[in-house]
């Protein structure tokens, strides 16, 4: 084995082995400097002996570094890692920890590639994964007043020896005493006077302890008393500010009296959900693959299952808590964020624990696309360990010697090979939120490092309801030299009119954009009469707005953790659309009477289904009309002159833009999908011909072309399309 260099804490690990490094935290009191050493063990030797940590690194160059002693050398680590190591250290015995920043030599790409490939096993074989949301600060109320009476015997002994204090929830009925103690302390005889004194004193602390209590009450299915307490506290505070009680329901749902107990609990939950941990891609694998996961914030901890159960119960109670499209319930925004974030991860965790081998890489890429990674390649690599269905081909392995663009191109190519369709081309390809798309990838390749609107995930998921190619398959080739995707399809028409982008920020703006789109459709109807595939433009227009779908099941990431379910629209749904138009006008014009004319049943069974389907189909997208009169919804970058195609091997149409003309100059051509259903591989050909090239604008909806109608037209003949 090679010797360790003078400035390194690492010895090279045995190549191609299942050997890992573990950090052995030496015993110490809370205020002592941290000392540790690295130990090398095989995963089998280390099984059940170590704790894995799931945390965020922070941005390189901006995060404060703290020095610890590791292998006898002064070693800098991020402040976030330092705080969790200090919480995990014990005063009387060493603790084994696996933390990627220290246990992997990050400067060695070969070791990094190999160790990342082992991370699934590393997290599966640890005795516990600690999910570290962060250290408490002076503005966080973590319930210090409950320490003496409600610490476990083990934690009390640890504190007596100089270790860190801890209050632990268990996620079961034994936690009721903590909740009772908290509510009792808030409801004692002079409770209102206490609230008012806190208000005068300007108490704006984040009640983290109260937020844990609220989560526990949801987890046990007993949230009603806690929510009633919060609502009553808010009412009392508004009344002290001379707001009549009957006005309470008309006050904005996100308005709170600063310093009130309720506002501080909602602030505490918001602080928990605003931690960077929820935004990082690696935490998904770390949580999903762990046998036991525990959430920590400062001195508070609770099992992951408690958080997950709370999210599930809240999602089930959402409508019974009077949540409607007007949004009148205090705290519903942060509770929705809590529930959605938890269930998105926990659904994957439960699915994986059930050993169901049907999770593809593309489904994971879309499900967790909004999450971030410091290394853009990790937007793919962090999900490889969760993929259980490689669709008949060899699994993909991480490769940190490959550039970001190369990783994204190969991800697209391999997905086409595996799935034998073009579903990987669908989705918003352009940058948003002032971000920049990678410059060295072709237009047809998704930049997975870019975030997307959450509704975009559901829009792509809804594509399974369509079959624009009518099930027709055809050859697909990859021209390697210029990264050209060679597909076959029907050129339907050219775009000659586009509308404004539908932002969906406020219902007033949405209504204004729809009115503009409708005027364009009416103008076409006056010139052409019937729609190209028959029927009226009015019928085609409302169906286009909702993508010819209605949302019928759960909202994305709701009680069962799945995306919204849909059905195709029927003529009977025109009444629901008319009701939605009436409701949207009411909402946009008269805030106080927004719920006066509609029952909860109206909202649940008709209007909300239309509203969600319309938002899914049109948010951040643009209405278009083609020369022959087709109407549709395309990417926000759609413009006059774009061409509408229906491709073989695809469920939805695509918009493309003429780009250039040229030759591949003898570059190799790989066959990704064979026309006869044969095996994938190198076609054995080189491309020397000159051909036109197009850029992919993105997928679209075009009414009358979503079920294979294009291929049934007389004289329909496919042609080659080369995407660059």
N, C-alpha and C positions, 0 to 999 in steps of 0.2 A: 504494500500500500504506500502511496506517495506520502511524503512528509507534509505537514501543515506549514504554510508560509508564515513568515513572521507577523504579517498584518491580517491574518485570517483566523477565524475561530473554527474553521471547518477542515476536517479530513475528508478526502473523497470517499463517497459511498461505493460499495461494490456494485459494479455495472450489472444491469438487468436482474437485480435481486429485489426482494421484498423487504429490504432493510430500510428503516427510517431513523430519523433522529428525534429524540424526546428531550425536552427541556426539564431538567430536575431543579425545581425551585428549592433553595436551601431554607431551612427554618429561619424565621425572623419576626420581630415585633412590627407593628403597623408603621412606625416611624423609621425603622431601620432601612438602610440602602438594600436594594435587591441584589442578591448574588445567586448565580445559577451555573449549571454546567450541562453540556450536551452529551447525551448518551446514545449509542447506536444499538438498536435492537431490531430483530425481525418483527413483522406485524404479529406473527403467531406468539412470539415470546412476550410481546407487549400487551396482548389482548386483555381488556378489562382492567388494566393497571393505570391508565392515563386519562386525563380530561382533554377533550378538544375544545378549542375556543372559536366562536364565530363572531367576528368583529369587523370593523372597517379600518383600513389603513389611513385614509385621508390623502389629500393631494401632496405629492412629493414636492418638497421645497417650501411648502406653506405650513406644514404641521410641525408643531414643537417637538423636538427630540430630547429625550432624557437618557442619561447614561446609566447603565447597569453593569455589573460585573458578570461576564459570561466566559467560562473557561479561563478565568483569571485575567481576561482582557477587558478594558473599558469599551463597552459596546453601546452605540446609540439605538434606541427604539422609539417608536411613536408614543406620544403621551397617552393615547387611547390604549395601546397594548400595556404600557406601564401601569395604568390604573387597574386593569383587570388582573394582571399578575399580582399586584399588591392585595387585591381582594381575595385571590385564590390561595395566596401563601398562608401557611400555618406556622404558629410559633413553636411547635414542638416536634414536627416531623416534616420530611421533604415531600413535595408534591410533584408528580410527573404531568407535564402539560405538552400538548402538541399545538404550536402556533406557527402558521406557515412562514411568517416574516423571518423567524429565527431558525426554524427547523429545516428550511430549504435554503440552499445557497442560491440566492436570487440572481447572482452574477454569472452563474454557470447555466447556459441555456439547455445543455444536454441533461444535467441533473434536474433542472426545473421541469423539463418535458417529462422525464421519467416519473418524478415524484407527483406531479399533477395527475398523471395517469393512475397513481395509487391512491388518490385522495378519497375515492369512494370506499375503499377498504379501510383507510385510516379512520374515517368517521364511523363506519359500521362497527369497528372493533374497539372503539373507546368506551369507557364505562359511562360517560356522560358528555354531552355537548353544552357548554355554557354560551348562551346567546347574550352578548354584552351590548346593551343599548347605550351605556355610557355612565360616567360618574356624576353623582349629584353635585349641585352647586348651592351656594347660600340662598338662592331664591326658590329652591325645591324643598317642599315639606314632605319628608319621607317618614314621618311618624316617630321621631325620636322619643316622644313622650310614652310610647308603648314598649320601649326596649326592655326594661327591667322585668315586666310581667309577662311578655309574650314571646321572648326568645326561647328556643329549644334548649334543653339541658346541654347538648353538645355545643351549641353556639355560645351559650353563657360561659362554659368552661374555656372556650377559645378566647373570648374577650378577657377573661380573668388572667390569662397568660400573655395578654398584649396583642391578641389577634384582632381582626376587623369585626365590627358588630354586624349582625344580620337578622332580619325578620323574614321568615320564609312562609309563604302560602303552600298549601298542599293540593289545592284543587278539589277538595271534597268537603264533607259536612263538618270536619274538624276545624275548618276556617271560620265557621259561624261566630265563634267567640271573638275573633278579630273584627269582624263586621259589626257585631253587637257593641263591642267596646267603642268603635269609632262613632257609630250613630248615637250611642249614649252620650259620648263627650260633646256631640254637636247639639243634642236636644235637651241638655240640662236646663234647669228652670230659668236661668238668665241667658238662654241661647240667643234671643234676638238682640239683647243688649250687647252681648259679645260680638255679634255680627256688626252692629252699628259702630261699636268701638273700633273694630278692625277696619271698617270702612273709613272712619274718620282718620285713623292712623295711616291710611293708604296701604293696607296690606294687599299686595298683588302677587303673593307667592303662588307657585304651581303646586297644587295639592296632589302630589304623586301618590301618597298613601290612599287618599280618597279615590283616586282613579283605579288603584288596585282593588279597593273594596267594591267599586262599581263593576269592574270586570268579574270579580268573584261572584257577585250577586247575579249577573247574567249567566255565568257558567253553571250555577246551581239552579237556574230557572226561577229565581226569586227576585227579579229586578224591579217588580212593581213598587215595593216599599221604598227602595232607594230612589227611584225616579220620582215618586210622589214627594219625597223629601226635597229633592232638588227643585222641583217645580214650585212647591210651597215656599221654599226659601227665596226663589226669584220673585214670586208674587208679593211676598212681604216686603222685599226690597223696593220693588217698583211702587208699591203703595206708599212707602216711606218717602218716595220722591214725587208723591201726589199724582201718580197715574191711577185712575179708577180701575178696579178689579176687572170690570167688563171689557176694558181695553187690552187686557193682557194678550189675548190671542191675535191682536192686530199689530203688536210690536214685532219688528223684524226678528226672524227666527235665530239670527246669529247675534242679537243684541243682549248684553248682560250688564248688570250693575257691577262696575269694577270693585273688587274687594269682597263681593259676596261669596259665601261658601260654594254655591253652585258654579259661579264663574271660575273659581279657583280649581274646582274639580275638573271642569271641562278644559281648563288651561293645562292641568296636569296630564290629562289623557292626550291632549294635543302635543304636549312636549314629548311624551312617549312615542307617539306616532310620527313625530317630526325628526326623530333621530336618523342619522345617515344609514344606519343598518338596513332600514326598509327599502332603500334605493339601490342596493348593491347586488349584482348578479350572483356572486359566489355564495351568498348566504342561503340560496335556494338548495343547492346540493348539500351544504353543511347541515341544514335542518332536516331535509327530507331523508337523508341516509342515516341519521343518528337514531340509535335505539331509544335513547332517553335524552330529551332536550329540556333545558331550563332557562327561563328568561330572567336576566338580572338587570337592575338599574340601581346603581349605588348600593345601598345596604339591603335593598328589597329584592326578593326572588319569588318566582312562581313557576310551576311546571308549564311547559308549552301547551299541554292538554287543557289547562285552565283557560288560557287565552283562546284556544281553538274552540272550546265548548261555548265560551261567551260569544264569540263571533257567530257561531251557528245559531244559538238561541236568539241573538239579536236579529239576525236575518229572518228568522221565522216570525218574530214578533213585529217586524218593521211596520206592517200595515195596521196591525191591531193597536199600535201606538199612535194612530192618527197621522201617519205619514202619508202625504199625498203630494200631488204635483205642485201644490202651493208651498209646501215645506214649512209647517207652522210649529214643529216640535223643537224645543231647545236642545242643542247638542247633536242634532241628527247628522250634521255634516261630518263631525269628527267620528261619530259612531259608524257612519257609513264607511269612512276611510279605514277605520279600525277593522270592521268586518270584512271589507273587500280585500284588504292587504293580507289578513290572516287566512282567509279561506282560499285565496289564490295559492298560497304555499301549502296549506294543510290538505287541500284536495290532492295535490301532487304527492304529498307524504303518505296519505292513506292509500292512494292508488298504488304507490310503489310498495308499501308494506303488504298489500294484497297479492303481490307478485303477478300482476296483470301485465303481460308482455305486449302492450299495444301502444306504447308511447314513442312517437317518432321524434326525431330531432327537430323537424320543421314545426311540429305542434308546440314544442317547448320554446323554440326561438320566438314564436309569436306570443305565447302566453306570457313570457317574461321580457318582451321587447322593451318596455319602458324602463327597465332597470339599467344601471350603469356599471362600467368597469374601468379601472385606471388603464389597463392594457386592453385595447379594443378587441384583440383576438380572443380575450376571455368571454366576450359576448357569445362565442361559440363553444370554446373549450370548457367553460364552466357548466355546460349542460350535457356534455358527452356522457358523464357518469350516470345521468338520469335517464338516458335513452335506452329503452328496452326492446324496441322494434327497429332493427336495421334493415328490414324489408328485403331479406335474402342475400345481402351483400356483407362484406366484412365491416366491422365497426370502424369508425374514424378515430384516430388517435391525435392527441394534441401535438403540435410541432412548433416550438418557439423559434425555430430557425427560419420559418416562413414569415413573410411580411403580412401586414394586415390585409392589403388588397388581395394577395394570393389566397389567404385563408377564406375570404368572403367569396371569391370566384370559385374555388374548389368546393365550398359548401353548396353553392348553387348547382354546380355541375353534378356533384355526387347525389344531390337530392333528386334531380331529374332522372338520373340513372336508377335510383332506388324506387322512386314512386311511379316511374313510367308515365308521368304527366307534367304539366307546366305550372302546377300550383305555386311553386316557389317564386314565380314572376309576379304574383298578385300582391297588392299592398301599396301604400304610399311610398314611392321611391325617392321623393325629394326631401331635402332638409326642411326643418321647421324650427321655430323658437330660436331664431338667430344662429342656428348651428350650420355647419358646412358639411356637405357630402364629400366623401373621399374622392379625390380627383383622378386616381389611377385605377378605377374600376369601371367596367362598361355599364351602360344605362340599364341593362336588364338584370344587373346584380344588386341585390338588396344590401345597403349599408347598415348592418345590424347594430352598429355603434350609435346610430341616430335614434332618439326617442320618438315615440308616436303618441297620438291621442289614445286614451284607453278605448274609446268607441271604435277606433280603427281595428282593434283586435277582434271585436264582435263582427265588424263588417266583413273581414276576411273569413271568419268562421262561418258566416251565413252563405258563403259561396257554395257550400255543399248542397244548397237547395236548387242550384241551377245546373244546366247541362248544355251550354251553348254549342259545343261541338257535336251534340247528339251521340256521344260515345265514340266518335270516330277517332282512330289513332293513325299516326303517320310517323315517318322517320324524323328524328331530331339529331343534329350533329353539332359538334363543338370544334370550331376552327381555332386551333391553339395559338397560332402566331399573333393574331390580333384580338383574341378572346371574343370571337364572333359566335353567336348562337344562331344556327341555321334551322328554321322551322318552316312548316307548311300551313297555309291558311287561305281563307277567302277574303278578298278586299271588298268590303261592303259599300263604303261610301266615304266622302270627305266632309269634315266639319266646316260649316259656313257661318255658324252663329254660336256665341257662348254667353252665358250670364255671369253675374257677379258670384264671388265665392260665398258660400253659406257658412258664416262663422259660428253660429249657434252659441253665441255668448249670452244673448238675451232674447226672449221670445219676440220682442218688438223688432229686433233686427232680422230674426228668422222670417217673420211675416212679411217684412218689406222685401226681402230677397225673393221669396216665393211669389209675391205679386209681380215682381219684375219678370221672373221666369214664365209665369202664366201669361203675361201679355205677349211674350215672344211666341208661345205655343198657339195662342189665339190668332196671331197674325199669320202663322203657317196654315192654320185650319181655314182661314178665310181665303187663302190662295189655292189650297190643295183639296179641300173637302175632307174626305176620309183619311184616316191614318194608313200608312203603307201596308200594314198587315190587316186592315179592316177595323171597323169601329170608329169611335169619335176621338178627337184629340183630347177632349175633356177626360174621358175614361183613361186614355193612355197617360195623361199628365199626372193624375193622382196616384196611379199605380207606379209611375216612375219615381215620384217623390218618396215612396215607401219601399222602393226596390221590388215592388210586386210581392211583398212579404208582410206578414203581421207577426209581431212578437207574441208568443203564446205561453212560454214557460217563465223561468226565473230570469231576473235581471243578471247581468254579468257578475260572476263571483258571488252569487247570493247563497242561499241556504245549503245547496248541495255542491257549491264550489264550481259549478259549470257555467258555461256561457249561455246567453239567452237562446231559447229554442224558438223556431219559427215554423210557420206554414205559409203556403202560397195564398195570395189574396184571392177573394171571390167577389162577384158582383154585389153580394150582400154587404160587403165591407165598405161600400161607398157611403152608407149611412154613418158608419163610425168615422169616416174621414170628414164628412160634413159636420159632425158633432165636434171633432177636433178643431176644425176651422172656427167654429163658433166659440169654443173654449179659448183658443189662442187669442182671438180678438178681445175676449173678456179679460184675460190675463194682462194683455199688453195695454189695455186702455183704462182699466179700473182695478187698481191693486186691492182695495178694500173689499170689493165684491167678487173676488176671483173664485171663491168657492160657493157663492150664493146660489147659483143655478145648477150645480152639478152634485149629485150624490157620490159617495165613495164608490158605489157599485159602478156608476157611470165611468169614473176615472179608472177603476181597476179593469173592467171588462171591455172597454172600447177605446176611450180616449188615450189612456196610457199606452195601450198596445200600438196605436197609430203613432203616438208621439215618439216612442222608443224606436220603432222601425224607421220613421222619417229621420230621426237624428242619426241613426246608424248609417243610413244610406247616403245622407247629404252633408254631414258635418265636415267642414273644411274641404268641400268638393264643389264642382262647378257644373251647372246645367249646360247641355249642348244640343244643337240641332244639325242634322246633316242635309246635304243637297236634296236628297230624295224624300226628306221629311221624317226620318227617324229621330226620336228624342232620347236623351239619356243623361246619365250623371258620370262625370269623369274626374280625374285628378284636378287639383286647383291650378295646375300648370297647363291645362288644355287650352289650345288656341286655334284660331281660324287656320284651316289648311291641314290640320292633323287628319290622319287616315284611320278609319275604323275597320278593324280586322276581327274575324272569328277564326281562331287557330285550332288545328287538330290537337288532341290531347289536353284540351282546356275546358273548364266549366264556365268561364266568363269571356266576353270580348275584350280586346285590347285596343288602345289608341297608340299609334306610332307616328313618327315624324321623319320625313325624308332627310337624309344627312349627307351622304357622299357616294362616290362611285370609285371602286378600286379592286385590286387583286390581292389574294392572300400570298402570292409570290412563292408558291410551293409549300406553304405551311401544312403541317399534319392535320388531318381531320379525324376526330374521334366520334364514333357512333354512340349516342347516349340512349336513344330509343330506336329499336329496329322496326321497320314497317311490318315485318312478318312475325313480330313477337319473339325474335331470336335473342341470343345472348348479347350483352353489352360488351363493348371493348373497342379497340382500335380498328377502324374500317379498312386500314391498309391502303389508304389513298392520300394523295396530296392535292391541294387546291391551287390551280394556276389560272382559273377563269376570272374575268372581271365581272363584278356584279354590284348592283345598287346596295346601299346600306341605310338602315333606318335606326333611329334611336327610339327606345321604348319610353312612351310618356307614362303609361300605367294601365291598370285594368279599369274597366268601365261597366256600367249597366246600360243596356240599350233595349227599350221595350220592344217586344216582338222578335228578339234575337236570342233569347235566353234558354231556349229548349230545343236547339238543333234546327230551327226553321231555315237558317241560312243555307244549309246543305240540301234542303229540299226544294230550293228554287230551281226552276228550269235553267239548264246550262251552267249550273254552279261548278266551277273548276278551280281547284286549289293551285296556288303558285308559291314559289319559294320566297321566304322573307329572311333577310340577313340582319340580325340585330347587333349593334355595336355599343 
